[in-house]
Amino acid sequence: MLQPAVDITTSVHKFETILYQFKRDNLNEVDQNHFQKIMGLSVRQMEALAALNRLMTDRHEGIPLKTLAHHLRMSVPSTSLLVDGMVKKGLFDRKENPRDRRSLCIRLSEEGESKFHQLHNGMKKRLESLFSILPEEDTENFCRTVNTLYNHVYNK
């Protein structure tokens, strides 16, 4: 029997490698021209778009800058610069925080939601192709496991 810690560490490393290669291949081969011409976004901006969409699921008024920074694993000042660029592109809106008038909430604009759906649909097709080699049960187990770990890390 293999040692669980070795299996988990090795598996996580392999999965990180797969994700890195998957993103790199998709962005460098087919999609870089697509995203630069149609989306006009950098990889970091696409990540911010996806993160803000995820975070707004339960908070339609938007989220604080600090929350977005945490989920992007960026500093607050760097995230602020990123958000400024997204506001200028018309993808994010800033609104007064209804819970704390001293701060602002960031949310997707209508154009931001539209761009997110374009990005999401393209990525979904490529991921479905990647996961098509697995039995449906394995894919469902994978999704369930990732959701459990994500909720454990981010919903403390």
N, C-alpha and C positions, 0 to 999 in steps of 0.2 A: 504494500500500500504506500502511495506517495504521501509525503508530508504536506498537510493542508496549506501551510504558510508558503511553501515553495510553489505549489500549484497556483495559489491565488496571485502571488507576486508575478510569477511568470505569465500567467494568463492576462493579468492587467497590463503588463508591459507589451505583450503581443497585441492586445486590443488597442492600446494607444498607438502602436506602430501601424496597425490596420487603418485606424481613423486618420492618422496623419497622412498616410499614403493615399487614402481615398480622397481626402480633401485636396491634396496636392495634385493628384492626377486629374480630378474633375476641374479644378480651377485652372491648371496649366494647359491641359490639352484642349478640351472642347469649350469649357465655360468661361475662361478668362476673357476672351473676346466678347462673349455673350454678356457677361456681367458688366464689363467695362463699357460696352456700347449701349446695352439696354438698361442695365441697372445703374451704371455709373458709380458703383460703390466699391470700396476696398473690402478686404476680407474682414477687418476689424469692424467696419460699418455694418456689414452683413450680420456679423455676430451680435452687434448691439441691437439691430432690428429684430432678430430672432429672440434675443433675451428679453427685450421690452415686451414683445408680444406674449411670451410665456408668463412674464411677471404680471401683466395686466389682466390675466384670466380672472382673478378674484378682485382686482382693483381697477375698476373702469375709469376712476378719476385720474389714474396715473400712479406713478411711484416716485419716491424721493430719489435724488441723484445718488445718495450714498448706497441705496439698495441696488441700483443698477451697477455701480462701481464694484460692489461686492460680488455680484453674479458674473461680471466680466473679468474679475480678478485684476482690476486696475485701481490706481489711486484715484481719489476723488478729483484732484485737479486735472488729471489726464482724461478722466471720464467727462468732466465739464467741457473740455476742449472738443472732445468727440461729439458731445450733445450739441454744442454750438454749431458745429458743421452740419449735423443732421437737421437742426432747426432751419439753417440757411437753405438747405436742399428741400425744405418743406416736408420732411419725413417725420419729424417729431414736433410736438407742441409742448409749450410750458404753460402751466396753469397754476393759479394760487392753490396751495394745499388746503382743502376744506377742514382738515384736522389740525393744522398748524399754520396760521396765516403768515408766519415768519419765513416759511419755506415754500418752495415750488414743487409741483409734481410734473413729471415728464410722462407723456403719453404718445402713442402713435397718432399721426394725423391720418386723414383719409388716404392721402397718397402713400403714406408709410404703410398702412394696412394693405393697400394694393400691391406695393413692392414686396412686402413680406409674403403675400400669397403667391406671387410669381416665383419668388425664391424657394418657398416651401414646396410648391408643386414640382419644381424641377428636381430638388433634392430628394423628395419622396420617391420619384420614379427611379432615380439612381440607386437609392437604398433598397428599394424593392428588388431591383435587379441583383444587387449584392447578396441580399438575404434569400434569394430564390433557390440557392443551393441547399438550404436547410429545410428540414421538415417543418410544417406549420407549428407544431407543438414546441419545437426548439425556439422558433422565433417568438412565440408567445411567452415562453419561459424567460427568454432574454429580456424582453420588454418589461415583464413583471419585476425581474431582478433589478434592472436599471432604475425603474421607478421607485422601488423600495429603497435602494441606496441613495438616490437623489433626494427623496423625502427625508431620509435620516440626516443627510448632510445639511440641507437647506431649510428644513422646517424645525430646527431645534428651538 
